[in-house]
Amino acid sequence: MPLAPESYQALDDLLNRLATESIIATPGRDDGLIPSYSLLGELRELFASEPALRDAVVSVHAVLDKRLEAAQPFDEVALGHLRSLVDWLPGAIEAAKSGKAPTTASPRDIAASAMAAPGAAAATEREQKDVLLDLNMGENQELLSEFHAEVVDHLQQIEAALLVLDQEPDNHESLNSIFRSFHTIKGNAGFLGLVPMHTLAHEVESLLDLARNFKLRLNPAIITEILRSRDALQALTQQVGLALEKGQLPIDVVPVSHLILAVKRLALGAGSAAVEPAPVSAPSAAVAPITDEVAAHAETPAPAEGQAPSTPNSIEAHAMGKTSTGQTVRVNTEKVDSLMDMVGELVIVQSQLIESARAMGADGTPLNRNVSQLSRITKELQHTAMSLRMIPIKPTFQKMERLARDLARNFGKKVLFRVNGEDTELDRTVVEEIGDPLVHMMRNALDHGLELPEQRVAAGKSETGTVDLNAYHQGSNIVIELRDDGRGINPDFILKKAVEKGIVSASASLSRDEIYALLFAPGFSTAEKVTAVSGRGVGMDVVKRNIEKMRGKIEISSEIGKGSVFKIKLPLTMAIIDGLVVRVGTDRFILPCTSVQMALRPTRESISTVHGRGEVIDLRGRILPLHRLHRRFGIPADAQHPWEGIVVIVEHAGRVSALLVDQMVSKQEVVIKNLGAFMQGLPGIAGGAILGDGNIALILDPASLLQAA
């Protein structure tokens, strides 16, 4: 009975994965042993109707079973059986598909040759390919700098296009984009003598060329292998970057031989079976056929119609004295940071000039007009300088897309990952810092948020879960929103867990927002068991800490059975903030506007004292704790009673409190200054700022201020 057609795709996927594991495996180590054992078990199920194929798989499965039972790694014999089976299966499956009997040679008959040849070949391959990256910095430093910047861009494009191909295997535009990127990396690495990068990129390029010519159809296993190759190239590129930035030459060998062998085996597995080209709705020059001579191992990809043939090699062109006429220029980030510092100083001097002109009563005079003109120019210069630090959040979102793909496969879940607003720009420092919090949040969304396919179907949902990652501007902030349509967050369950762990008392009465805030408590976790991904309770507290370090805040909303939304609100820049200047006695303080909800002069009736808890204010039916700022810092104040001063309502991490000050002075942009080691880490203080009159005001940090109070 021939194999069922619906099992062909699953078979191809399993075979590719098994082939990869067999290449990675080495005698004396258990790398790949458990995955191979698991894959063989799946093949047994698929071969239920083919006794000859099933028996061959069962014999090798039994060999690996004995190794696992004895807690022993691969040996030459077991590895030989596995590799011989991998070599024998493709032909046997093709015969079974057409209803013929498989070849008489069984895996056992060819095990000896399979053990000898691959082992020797692998050793030779490793000797040739697993070598230290030789940069030859004396001659190549300038070219390496250009090469590094170009490869970083290409690696980002490769990852993005591969994630598209994972969803749309017949997307020829993405396929050609990846091919061109690997081709460029190969050519430039070869020119600079970077052997591991050149050889790995060459093999992947050859594999992609088969796909371009419809001799191979990309599937998740092949895409995973190309992603792994891309990651190895990134590790090598990072070595180049370290050498350029810090003069630290490579000292570790980045292994690529196992990837090269895996890619070669995938290319050989394509065999002579050509893949029918998918119908294309509109003619595309990128899929134009190329001759066999070029297809063998094309050194230059054919240009698309309407495009001039590209220069064969940008590095070689540079070496020959040619320059490109690009619209961008690469600038060292230290220079941009220095420019921002100087613009900050200019803002301070401008504020001082305005104060001086006002003190002189210079309204309507040439001095006043000149100061106003300086203010406009300074404002424009400030925005321009800030824009130089702004970069799109797209690379970070792309990493999250890759993470979602990998985690979904690990958890056995089906996920549709969508992004929106990936071109939104924000401060470079913020982009660098937001990566870790997003990783933890993505893991939680995939692990705790989304249900398994069968659970979703039972709940009346589509078996494919949806995760949306959005970015957009909101006033002077940027909002990053992670939304899933999973099981949602049960506040009662969170509260119960928090009581069990002793985080809150059993008699505590908490609002929904306060319960959600418990998710960020150190050591808190709702996982029933610890996995490689979550369950140790060290994730969400890291999220909160990193976001607060960037003067941001996080909000949670959720509906049981419908899903959850996590919103991170961050300032656009870390250097300049909108601040509310308040006075207490003779001192002035600055509250970040992002934390201020409102300011009001309270009535005598709205203030009361709770025994053992301190003062509270009744704000339209909400009872809020009242903190006197002068007591916090031990300074004299003008307002002895709350109704004689101003109450500022501040909110942070879902907690709302009231601060008593003497007077609201103004709202203005201030440049944040570091206070140095002497006042570093002082509770309630985030930094300092120089005001227009030359005096220094402390910038308050509502989170640590309220926590200390």
NUNU-656544 format. One line per field, with one value per residue (C-alpha): x, y, z. Coordinates in steps of 0.25 Angstrom, whole numbers, padded with zeros to 4 digits. Example, Ala and Ser with C-alpha at 12.3 -4.5 7.8 and 13.67 -1.06 7.14 Angstrom:
# residues 2
X	[0049 | 0055]
Y	[-0018 | -0004]
Z	[0031 | 0029]
END
This chain:
# residues 709
X	[0000 | 0007 | 0009 | -0003 | 0000 | -0004 | 0008 | 0018 | 0021 | 0022 | 0032 | 0041 | 0041 | 0044 | 0055 | 0062 | 0062 | 0067 | 0078 | 0082 | 0083 | 0091 | 0101 | 0102 | 0104 | 0118 | 0123 | 0125 | 0115 | 0100 | 0097 | 0085 | 0083 | 0069 | 0064 | 0068 | 0061 | 0048 | 0048 | 0050 | 0038 | 0030 | 0035 | 0030 | 0016 | 0016 | 0022 | 0010 | 0006 | 0020 | 0026 | 0039 | 0041 | 0036 | 0045 | 0057 | 0053 | 0050 | 0064 | 0071 | 0061 | 0064 | 0079 | 0077 | 0067 | 0079 | 0088 | 0078 | 0074 | 0089 | 0090 | 0101 | 0105 | 0106 | 0117 | 0122 | 0113 | 0100 | 0104 | 0107 | 0093 | 0086 | 0094 | 0092 | 0077 | 0077 | 0085 | 0075 | 0062 | 0060 | 0061 | 0053 | 0042 | 0042 | 0040 | 0028 | 0021 | 0020 | 0016 | 0029 | 0037 | 0049 | 0063 | 0068 | 0079 | 0076 | 0082 | 0090 | 0096 | 0102 | 0105 | 0120 | 0122 | 0113 | 0122 | 0135 | 0132 | 0124 | 0134 | 0146 | 0139 | 0134 | 0148 | 0154 | 0142 | 0144 | 0159 | 0157 | 0145 | 0146 | 0157 | 0160 | 0155 | 0168 | 0165 | 0178 | 0175 | 0188 | 0184 | 0168 | 0164 | 0157 | 0151 | 0146 | 0139 | 0131 | 0129 | 0124 | 0113 | 0109 | 0108 | 0100 | 0089 | 0089 | 0087 | 0075 | 0069 | 0072 | 0065 | 0053 | 0052 | 0053 | 0042 | 0033 | 0037 | 0033 | 0019 | 0019 | 0029 | 0026 | 0030 | 0040 | 0043 | 0048 | 0055 | 0063 | 0066 | 0072 | 0080 | 0086 | 0090 | 0097 | 0104 | 0109 | 0114 | 0121 | 0128 | 0132 | 0137 | 0145 | 0151 | 0156 | 0160 | 0150 | 0149 | 0138 | 0129 | 0132 | 0130 | 0117 | 0111 | 0115 | 0108 | 0095 | 0095 | 0096 | 0084 | 0076 | 0080 | 0073 | 0060 | 0061 | 0061 | 0050 | 0059 | 0056 | 0044 | 0047 | 0040 | 0041 | 0053 | 0061 | 0058 | 0062 | 0076 | 0078 | 0074 | 0084 | 0095 | 0091 | 0093 | 0107 | 0110 | 0105 | 0114 | 0126 | 0122 | 0122 | 0136 | 0139 | 0132 | 0140 | 0153 | 0149 | 0143 | 0153 | 0164 | 0161 | 0165 | 0157 | 0161 | 0150 | 0147 | 0132 | 0129 | 0122 | 0126 | 0113 | 0105 | 0112 | 0110 | 0095 | 0093 | 0100 | 0092 | 0079 | 0084 | 0087 | 0074 | 0067 | 0072 | 0066 | 0052 | 0049 | 0038 | 0027 | 0028 | 0016 | 0007 | 0010 | -0001 | 0008 | 0021 | 0033 | 0047 | 0053 | 0049 | 0054 | 0061 | 0076 | 0085 | 0091 | 0105 | 0101 | 0092 | 0103 | 0109 | 0106 | 0116 | 0107 | 0092 | 0084 | 0079 | 0064 | 0057 | 0058 | 0071 | 0085 | 0095 | 0100 | 0115 | 0120 | 0126 | 0125 | 0138 | 0146 | 0140 | 0145 | 0158 | 0159 | 0156 | 0141 | 0131 | 0116 | 0107 | 0098 | 0088 | 0093 | 0106 | 0110 | 0114 | 0121 | 0110 | 0120 | 0119 | 0104 | 0104 | 0114 | 0105 | 0093 | 0101 | 0105 | 0091 | 0086 | 0096 | 0091 | 0077 | 0082 | 0089 | 0076 | 0068 | 0078 | 0077 | 0062 | 0062 | 0073 | 0065 | 0052 | 0060 | 0064 | 0050 | 0054 | 0041 | 0040 | 0055 | 0064 | 0070 | 0057 | 0055 | 0068 | 0066 | 0053 | 0060 | 0070 | 0059 | 0053 | 0067 | 0071 | 0057 | 0059 | 0074 | 0069 | 0059 | 0069 | 0080 | 0069 | 0065 | 0080 | 0078 | 0065 | 0065 | 0053 | 0049 | 0048 | 0061 | 0055 | 0042 | 0049 | 0056 | 0042 | 0037 | 0048 | 0046 | 0031 | 0034 | 0044 | 0036 | 0023 | 0031 | 0036 | 0022 | 0015 | 0006 | 0001 | 0003 | 0000 | 0010 | 0007 | 0014 | 0010 | 0017 | 0031 | 0036 | 0033 | 0046 | 0051 | 0064 | 0075 | 0077 | 0062 | 0063 | 0075 | 0069 | 0055 | 0060 | 0061 | 0047 | 0040 | 0047 | 0041 | 0028 | 0028 | 0031 | 0020 | 0010 | 0014 | 0015 | 0005 | -0004 | -0007 | -0014 | -0010 | -0018 | -0027 | -0030 | -0033 | -0043 | -0050 | -0052 | -0058 | -0046 | -0037 | -0026 | -0016 | -0014 | -0011 | 0000 | 0001 | 0013 | 0010 | 0017 | 0011 | 0013 | 0004 | 0008 | 0022 | 0023 | 0024 | 0015 | 0019 | 0007 | 0007 | -0006 | -0011 | -0024 | -0021 | -0027 | -0025 | -0021 | -0029 | -0028 | -0033 | -0023 | -0012 | -0016 | -0017 | -0003 | 0002 | -0004 | 0002 | 0016 | 0014 | 0015 | 0002 | -0006 | -0019 | -0027 | -0022 | -0033 | -0027 | -0032 | -0031 | -0019 | -0012 | -0014 | -0008 | 0004 | 0007 | 0012 | 0024 | 0028 | 0041 | 0040 | 0025 | 0021 | 0008 | 0015 | 0011 | 0025 | 0038 | 0042 | 0054 | 0046 | 0038 | 0034 | 0045 | 0039 | 0050 | 0044 | 0034 | 0041 | 0053 | 0043 | 0038 | 0052 | 0057 | 0045 | 0045 | 0060 | 0056 | 0046 | 0034 | 0022 | 0015 | 0000 | -0008 | -0022 | -0028 | -0041 | -0042 | -0043 | -0041 | -0027 | -0017 | -0011 | 0002 | 0005 | 0019 | 0019 | 0033 | 0039 | 0044 | 0058 | 0066 | 0073 | 0062 | 0049 | 0036 | 0036 | 0027 | 0035 | 0029 | 0034 | 0035 | 0040 | 0053 | 0056 | 0050 | 0048 | 0044 | 0033 | 0033 | 0020 | 0018 | 0016 | 0007 | -0009 | -0013 | -0011 | -0021 | -0023 | -0030 | -0041 | -0040 | -0052 | -0044 | -0033 | -0033 | -0024 | -0025 | -0019 | -0006 | -0007 | -0004 | -0012 | -0021 | -0028 | -0042 | -0041 | -0055 | -0058 | -0044 | -0036 | -0021 | -0009 | -0004 | 0011 | 0018 | 0030 | 0037 | 0036 | 0042 | 0055 | 0055 | 0054 | 0045 | 0032 | 0022 | 0009 | 0007 | -0007 | -0010 | -0021 | -0011 | -0002 | -0004 | -0006 | 0000 | -0006 | 0005 | 0003 | 0013 | 0012 | -0003 | -0002 | -0007 | -0003 | -0003 | 0009 | 0008 | 0016 | 0016 | 0014 | 0014 | 0025 | 0025 | 0025 | 0037 | 0047 | 0059 | 0072 | 0075 | 0089 | 0096 | 0098 | 0111 | 0115 | 0112 | 0097 | 0096 | 0084 | 0078 | 0063 | 0054 | 0064 | 0066 | 0076 | 0077 | 0075 | 0080 | 0068 | 0068 | 0073 | 0085 | 0080 | 0080 | 0067 | 0066 | 0058 | 0049 | 0047 | 0032 | 0034 | 0046 | 0040 | 0026 | 0033 | 0042 | 0030]
Y	[0000 | 0013 | 0025 | 0034 | 0047 | 0056 | 0050 | 0055 | 0068 | 0063 | 0052 | 0063 | 0071 | 0059 | 0054 | 0068 | 0070 | 0056 | 0058 | 0071 | 0064 | 0053 | 0063 | 0070 | 0057 | 0052 | 0040 | 0041 | 0052 | 0052 | 0064 | 0061 | 0047 | 0050 | 0058 | 0047 | 0037 | 0045 | 0048 | 0033 | 0030 | 0040 | 0033 | 0019 | 0025 | 0030 | 0017 | 0009 | 0004 | 0001 | -0011 | -0010 | 0005 | 0003 | -0009 | -0001 | 0011 | 0001 | -0005 | 0008 | 0013 | 0001 | 0004 | 0018 | 0013 | 0005 | 0016 | 0025 | 0014 | 0012 | 0028 | 0026 | 0036 | 0033 | 0023 | 0020 | 0008 | 0015 | 0028 | 0019 | 0012 | 0026 | 0032 | 0020 | 0020 | 0035 | 0032 | 0020 | 0026 | 0036 | 0026 | 0016 | 0026 | 0030 | 0015 | 0014 | 0027 | 0020 | 0007 | -0001 | -0009 | -0001 | -0006 | -0018 | -0012 | -0009 | 0001 | -0010 | -0014 | -0001 | 0003 | 0000 | 0010 | 0020 | 0020 | 0021 | 0031 | 0042 | 0042 | 0044 | 0054 | 0062 | 0062 | 0068 | 0078 | 0082 | 0084 | 0093 | 0101 | 0102 | 0112 | 0125 | 0137 | 0144 | 0159 | 0164 | 0177 | 0184 | 0184 | 0182 | 0192 | 0202 | 0191 | 0183 | 0195 | 0197 | 0181 | 0181 | 0192 | 0185 | 0171 | 0176 | 0181 | 0169 | 0160 | 0168 | 0167 | 0152 | 0149 | 0158 | 0151 | 0137 | 0140 | 0144 | 0131 | 0123 | 0128 | 0129 | 0118 | 0123 | 0138 | 0139 | 0154 | 0150 | 0138 | 0146 | 0157 | 0146 | 0140 | 0154 | 0156 | 0143 | 0145 | 0159 | 0154 | 0142 | 0151 | 0162 | 0151 | 0144 | 0157 | 0160 | 0145 | 0142 | 0127 | 0123 | 0134 | 0131 | 0116 | 0116 | 0127 | 0120 | 0107 | 0114 | 0122 | 0109 | 0104 | 0116 | 0115 | 0102 | 0108 | 0119 | 0109 | 0101 | 0089 | 0090 | 0095 | 0102 | 0097 | 0100 | 0091 | 0097 | 0111 | 0107 | 0103 | 0115 | 0123 | 0116 | 0119 | 0133 | 0133 | 0127 | 0139 | 0149 | 0143 | 0144 | 0158 | 0162 | 0157 | 0167 | 0178 | 0176 | 0176 | 0190 | 0196 | 0191 | 0185 | 0171 | 0161 | 0148 | 0137 | 0127 | 0119 | 0120 | 0106 | 0106 | 0092 | 0085 | 0096 | 0094 | 0079 | 0081 | 0091 | 0081 | 0070 | 0078 | 0082 | 0067 | 0063 | 0072 | 0061 | 0062 | 0064 | 0078 | 0086 | 0092 | 0107 | 0113 | 0122 | 0136 | 0147 | 0157 | 0155 | 0157 | 0159 | 0154 | 0140 | 0140 | 0127 | 0126 | 0117 | 0104 | 0110 | 0122 | 0113 | 0104 | 0114 | 0128 | 0138 | 0150 | 0149 | 0153 | 0168 | 0170 | 0176 | 0191 | 0191 | 0194 | 0182 | 0184 | 0186 | 0172 | 0175 | 0188 | 0185 | 0182 | 0195 | 0203 | 0196 | 0201 | 0216 | 0216 | 0222 | 0221 | 0233 | 0228 | 0237 | 0234 | 0235 | 0227 | 0235 | 0230 | 0229 | 0236 | 0249 | 0249 | 0248 | 0259 | 0268 | 0265 | 0269 | 0282 | 0285 | 0282 | 0293 | 0302 | 0300 | 0304 | 0317 | 0321 | 0319 | 0328 | 0339 | 0339 | 0341 | 0352 | 0359 | 0358 | 0363 | 0375 | 0378 | 0377 | 0375 | 0380 | 0384 | 0378 | 0369 | 0363 | 0361 | 0354 | 0345 | 0341 | 0338 | 0330 | 0322 | 0318 | 0314 | 0306 | 0299 | 0295 | 0291 | 0283 | 0275 | 0273 | 0267 | 0258 | 0253 | 0249 | 0239 | 0234 | 0220 | 0211 | 0200 | 0191 | 0182 | 0180 | 0176 | 0166 | 0159 | 0157 | 0151 | 0141 | 0138 | 0136 | 0126 | 0118 | 0118 | 0114 | 0102 | 0098 | 0099 | 0092 | 0104 | 0111 | 0126 | 0137 | 0148 | 0162 | 0175 | 0190 | 0203 | 0196 | 0209 | 0217 | 0224 | 0226 | 0229 | 0219 | 0217 | 0213 | 0204 | 0197 | 0196 | 0191 | 0178 | 0170 | 0174 | 0170 | 0157 | 0153 | 0158 | 0150 | 0138 | 0140 | 0143 | 0130 | 0121 | 0126 | 0134 | 0126 | 0112 | 0099 | 0097 | 0087 | 0096 | 0107 | 0099 | 0094 | 0108 | 0112 | 0119 | 0117 | 0107 | 0118 | 0129 | 0143 | 0152 | 0167 | 0176 | 0190 | 0203 | 0217 | 0232 | 0237 | 0252 | 0252 | 0237 | 0225 | 0213 | 0199 | 0190 | 0174 | 0168 | 0153 | 0146 | 0135 | 0131 | 0145 | 0148 | 0143 | 0153 | 0144 | 0133 | 0144 | 0148 | 0134 | 0131 | 0144 | 0140 | 0126 | 0133 | 0143 | 0155 | 0160 | 0157 | 0149 | 0160 | 0170 | 0177 | 0181 | 0187 | 0180 | 0189 | 0186 | 0171 | 0172 | 0180 | 0167 | 0161 | 0170 | 0165 | 0158 | 0143 | 0143 | 0133 | 0126 | 0115 | 0101 | 0096 | 0101 | 0100 | 0105 | 0117 | 0122 | 0118 | 0123 | 0137 | 0145 | 0151 | 0161 | 0168 | 0170 | 0176 | 0186 | 0190 | 0192 | 0201 | 0209 | 0211 | 0218 | 0226 | 0218 | 0211 | 0198 | 0196 | 0183 | 0181 | 0167 | 0159 | 0145 | 0136 | 0148 | 0151 | 0162 | 0175 | 0180 | 0195 | 0200 | 0216 | 0222 | 0236 | 0239 | 0243 | 0240 | 0253 | 0264 | 0263 | 0271 | 0275 | 0282 | 0291 | 0292 | 0300 | 0295 | 0306 | 0312 | 0300 | 0295 | 0281 | 0276 | 0265 | 0258 | 0261 | 0247 | 0243 | 0255 | 0254 | 0267 | 0278 | 0285 | 0293 | 0284 | 0288 | 0286 | 0276 | 0267 | 0265 | 0255 | 0246 | 0231 | 0226 | 0218 | 0221 | 0236 | 0247 | 0244 | 0253 | 0250 | 0252 | 0251 | 0238 | 0232 | 0232 | 0235 | 0235 | 0249 | 0251 | 0264 | 0267 | 0276 | 0264 | 0254 | 0263 | 0270 | 0284 | 0296 | 0299 | 0311 | 0302 | 0297 | 0291 | 0284 | 0294 | 0305 | 0298 | 0291 | 0276 | 0269 | 0255 | 0246 | 0232 | 0221 | 0206 | 0206 | 0213 | 0227 | 0237 | 0252 | 0260 | 0273 | 0285 | 0300 | 0305 | 0301 | 0310 | 0306 | 0295 | 0294 | 0285 | 0282 | 0275 | 0264 | 0264 | 0253 | 0257 | 0249 | 0237 | 0245 | 0246 | 0234 | 0224 | 0234 | 0229 | 0239 | 0246 | 0243 | 0254 | 0269 | 0281 | 0295 | 0305 | 0318 | 0326 | 0317 | 0310 | 0295 | 0287 | 0272 | 0263 | 0254 | 0240 | 0237 | 0222 | 0222 | 0234 | 0228 | 0214 | 0221 | 0229]
Z	[0000 | -0004 | 0005 | 0007 | -0001 | 0012 | 0019 | 0008 | 0014 | 0029 | 0023 | 0017 | 0029 | 0038 | 0029 | 0028 | 0043 | 0045 | 0034 | 0042 | 0055 | 0049 | 0044 | 0057 | 0065 | 0068 | 0075 | 0090 | 0091 | 0093 | 0084 | 0075 | 0082 | 0089 | 0076 | 0067 | 0076 | 0076 | 0061 | 0058 | 0067 | 0058 | 0046 | 0051 | 0052 | 0038 | 0033 | 0039 | 0025 | 0020 | 0027 | 0020 | 0024 | 0038 | 0041 | 0036 | 0045 | 0057 | 0056 | 0058 | 0068 | 0076 | 0076 | 0081 | 0091 | 0097 | 0098 | 0105 | 0114 | 0118 | 0119 | 0109 | 0097 | 0083 | 0079 | 0065 | 0063 | 0067 | 0059 | 0047 | 0047 | 0048 | 0037 | 0028 | 0030 | 0027 | 0013 | 0010 | 0014 | 0002 | -0009 | -0001 | 0001 | -0014 | -0017 | -0007 | -0012 | -0026 | -0020 | -0022 | -0012 | -0006 | -0010 | -0003 | 0003 | 0018 | 0027 | 0034 | 0020 | 0018 | 0033 | 0032 | 0020 | 0026 | 0038 | 0031 | 0020 | 0028 | 0039 | 0031 | 0022 | 0035 | 0041 | 0028 | 0027 | 0041 | 0039 | 0027 | 0032 | 0047 | 0047 | 0054 | 0047 | 0041 | 0040 | 0035 | 0042 | 0037 | 0023 | 0023 | 0035 | 0026 | 0017 | 0029 | 0035 | 0022 | 0021 | 0036 | 0034 | 0021 | 0027 | 0039 | 0029 | 0021 | 0033 | 0037 | 0023 | 0023 | 0036 | 0032 | 0018 | 0024 | 0034 | 0022 | 0015 | 0027 | 0025 | 0010 | 0004 | -0010 | -0008 | -0019 | -0015 | -0001 | -0007 | -0017 | -0006 | 0003 | -0009 | -0012 | 0002 | 0004 | -0010 | -0005 | 0008 | 0001 | -0009 | 0001 | 0011 | 0000 | -0004 | 0010 | 0013 | 0024 | 0021 | 0031 | 0026 | 0011 | 0011 | 0020 | 0011 | -0001 | 0003 | 0007 | -0006 | -0014 | -0006 | -0009 | -0023 | -0024 | -0018 | -0028 | -0039 | -0034 | -0031 | -0016 | -0008 | 0005 | 0017 | 0032 | 0034 | 0023 | 0028 | 0042 | 0036 | 0028 | 0041 | 0049 | 0038 | 0038 | 0054 | 0052 | 0042 | 0052 | 0063 | 0053 | 0049 | 0064 | 0065 | 0054 | 0061 | 0074 | 0066 | 0060 | 0073 | 0084 | 0076 | 0082 | 0071 | 0070 | 0080 | 0079 | 0067 | 0063 | 0058 | 0044 | 0039 | 0044 | 0038 | 0024 | 0025 | 0028 | 0017 | 0007 | 0011 | 0009 | -0004 | -0008 | -0002 | -0013 | -0023 | -0037 | -0032 | -0038 | -0031 | -0040 | -0039 | -0032 | -0041 | -0040 | -0042 | -0048 | -0056 | -0047 | -0053 | -0040 | -0044 | -0058 | -0062 | -0062 | -0070 | -0064 | -0065 | -0056 | -0047 | -0044 | -0034 | -0039 | -0035 | -0039 | -0038 | -0050 | -0049 | -0049 | -0061 | -0061 | -0053 | -0057 | -0054 | -0040 | -0037 | -0034 | -0021 | -0013 | -0005 | -0018 | -0024 | -0011 | -0012 | -0027 | -0022 | -0026 | -0017 | -0016 | -0016 | -0004 | 0003 | 0017 | 0025 | 0037 | 0049 | 0062 | 0073 | 0082 | 0073 | 0073 | 0088 | 0089 | 0080 | 0089 | 0101 | 0095 | 0090 | 0105 | 0109 | 0099 | 0104 | 0118 | 0113 | 0105 | 0118 | 0126 | 0115 | 0115 | 0130 | 0129 | 0118 | 0127 | 0139 | 0131 | 0127 | 0112 | 0106 | 0092 | 0091 | 0081 | 0092 | 0094 | 0080 | 0078 | 0090 | 0084 | 0071 | 0078 | 0085 | 0072 | 0066 | 0079 | 0079 | 0064 | 0067 | 0079 | 0071 | 0059 | 0069 | 0076 | 0062 | 0060 | 0072 | 0067 | 0060 | 0056 | 0065 | 0053 | 0057 | 0071 | 0066 | 0056 | 0067 | 0074 | 0061 | 0061 | 0076 | 0074 | 0062 | 0071 | 0083 | 0076 | 0071 | 0085 | 0091 | 0080 | 0078 | 0065 | 0065 | 0055 | 0059 | 0054 | 0055 | 0053 | 0054 | 0052 | 0046 | 0058 | 0063 | 0077 | 0084 | 0082 | 0096 | 0098 | 0086 | 0092 | 0106 | 0102 | 0096 | 0109 | 0114 | 0101 | 0101 | 0115 | 0111 | 0098 | 0106 | 0115 | 0104 | 0097 | 0109 | 0119 | 0110 | 0097 | 0099 | 0092 | 0078 | 0084 | 0096 | 0087 | 0078 | 0091 | 0095 | 0082 | 0076 | 0064 | 0067 | 0062 | 0073 | 0070 | 0076 | 0072 | 0074 | 0072 | 0073 | 0072 | 0077 | 0088 | 0092 | 0096 | 0098 | 0090 | 0093 | 0091 | 0092 | 0092 | 0090 | 0090 | 0089 | 0099 | 0112 | 0119 | 0133 | 0145 | 0156 | 0167 | 0163 | 0164 | 0177 | 0182 | 0177 | 0184 | 0197 | 0196 | 0194 | 0205 | 0196 | 0201 | 0213 | 0212 | 0218 | 0207 | 0199 | 0185 | 0173 | 0159 | 0155 | 0168 | 0166 | 0152 | 0158 | 0167 | 0154 | 0155 | 0169 | 0170 | 0170 | 0166 | 0156 | 0153 | 0145 | 0151 | 0147 | 0144 | 0129 | 0121 | 0117 | 0130 | 0144 | 0152 | 0155 | 0150 | 0137 | 0140 | 0151 | 0141 | 0131 | 0142 | 0146 | 0132 | 0128 | 0141 | 0138 | 0125 | 0132 | 0126 | 0132 | 0128 | 0128 | 0128 | 0123 | 0122 | 0120 | 0124 | 0111 | 0102 | 0104 | 0110 | 0106 | 0112 | 0109 | 0111 | 0111 | 0109 | 0107 | 0093 | 0098 | 0110 | 0110 | 0111 | 0118 | 0120 | 0135 | 0145 | 0153 | 0168 | 0180 | 0194 | 0203 | 0196 | 0188 | 0175 | 0169 | 0156 | 0154 | 0140 | 0133 | 0129 | 0144 | 0147 | 0146 | 0151 | 0161 | 0171 | 0183 | 0193 | 0202 | 0217 | 0217 | 0207 | 0216 | 0228 | 0236 | 0237 | 0250 | 0248 | 0233 | 0232 | 0224 | 0212 | 0202 | 0197 | 0182 | 0176 | 0184 | 0183 | 0196 | 0193 | 0202 | 0204 | 0205 | 0209 | 0201 | 0211 | 0221 | 0211 | 0210 | 0223 | 0218 | 0223 | 0216 | 0215 | 0215 | 0229 | 0225 | 0212 | 0208 | 0208 | 0198 | 0185 | 0184 | 0171 | 0168 | 0163 | 0157 | 0155 | 0153 | 0155 | 0169 | 0170 | 0182 | 0185 | 0188 | 0196 | 0191 | 0193 | 0179 | 0164 | 0157 | 0143 | 0132 | 0124 | 0116 | 0125 | 0121 | 0131 | 0138 | 0145 | 0160 | 0161 | 0171 | 0183 | 0181 | 0172 | 0176 | 0186 | 0188 | 0181 | 0172 | 0157 | 0154 | 0154 | 0144 | 0143 | 0142 | 0134 | 0146 | 0148 | 0160 | 0161 | 0163 | 0167 | 0157 | 0165 | 0163 | 0167 | 0167 | 0178 | 0185 | 0188 | 0191 | 0201 | 0207]
END
